[in-house]
Amino acid sequence: MLPAALWVERDSCGPVPVARIGSASATLVNGVFGDPLLRLELIHRRRSLLFDLGDPGRMSARVAHQVSDLFFSHTHADHIGGFLWFLRSRIGDFPPCRLYGPRGLAGQIAGMVGGILWDRVGERAPRFEIREWHGDHIQCFRVVAGEGAAQRLDDLPLTEGLLWRESGFLVRAAELDHEGTAVLAFAWESALQLKVRRERLDELGLKHGRWLQVLKEAVIDGRLGDIIATPDGKEHRVADLRDSLLLVDPGHKLVYATDFADTAENRKRVVLLAQGAHSLFCEAPFMLQHSDQARRTGHLTTRACAEIANAAGVKHLLPFHFSRRYIKHAADVYREIHALSPQTVLPGFMAGESA
């Protein structure tokens, strides 16, 4: 039986894995056989993050309007082919969208943007801030439609793979090899989950207000020594208020990894990135009977996908990027993975087989 937080639907692209992680929802938009495109929706914030951008035919322009960050594993056509749709959808009064990916991304984005005539958009031109992975640092660029080549900005340090951090979450990456092509795998990590103990507020005679949000932000940021004034006029250390008023649950991790060869170094890096993850979206293009093709093309087999999930100790494995040769045999792919990794989330049409 599927965990309450995860389910899988079925459509023309095969099963569509969906993972619920706290107040976020991750959907593999094109299913397990379509172009890679994972949408992570921050439900209460009307905001989305995208991991890869293949065929976007299933998404509305409204989704593109809500995207703040777009993470490219690499730029093969099935991973970036939806960018022209995204570019057109961003014409309007939108803030710059942050794009992340391997080295060379800025030139490729600038080339796609430069292939269009922008004489009528004016101030409504799409804008992008691009951050390229360069091993020990991040090279930053700005691309604005109609303004020509990418503009180089100041570099940023790269420590422990950290690409982006804000009060609610952070995103890390690891560089992998895909038969000579640099590929990034990503881990989204939510901040601590904090809930107010209402009974303690009542006992202390304190009212709800903005101060509680300030308290939560200070706890998430680790500023436990800060002083916060409560509505009764008294001042308290953040650490003391946390212990008295908040229920603290650890955050959750979601990992997205695709298009990498089954090498010892790749496995080591993905396992480290995915250690203890709530959900791992990992490619599994080939069944064991086609292991030779997996090796030739720099992809994983079902066994490799399962073994990586097991080594990382993930709670839920959501395999995807299946070869279309199996489109009529999706259940066989799932059975092969599940036999090796019981935490594999099975689609609804296989109900009962996980018992």
Secondary structure, DSSP 8 states (H G I E B T S, - for coil): ---TTEEEEEETTEEEEEEEETTEEEEETTTTTS---EEEEEGGGTEEEEE-----TTS-HHHHHHEEEEE-S--SHHHHTTHHHHHHHT-SS---EEEEEETTHHHHHHHHHHTS--TTTGGG--EEEEEEE-SSEEEEEEEETTS-S-EE---EE--TTEEEE-SSEEEEEEEEEETTEEEEEEEEEE--EEEE-HHHHHHHT---SHHHHHHHHHHHTT-TT-EEE-TTS-EEEHHHHHHHHEEEE---EEEEE-S----HHHHHHHHHHHTT-SEEEEE--B-GGGHHHHHHHT--BHHHHHHHHHHHT-SEEEEE---GGGTT-HHHHHHHHHHH-TTB---GGGTTTT-
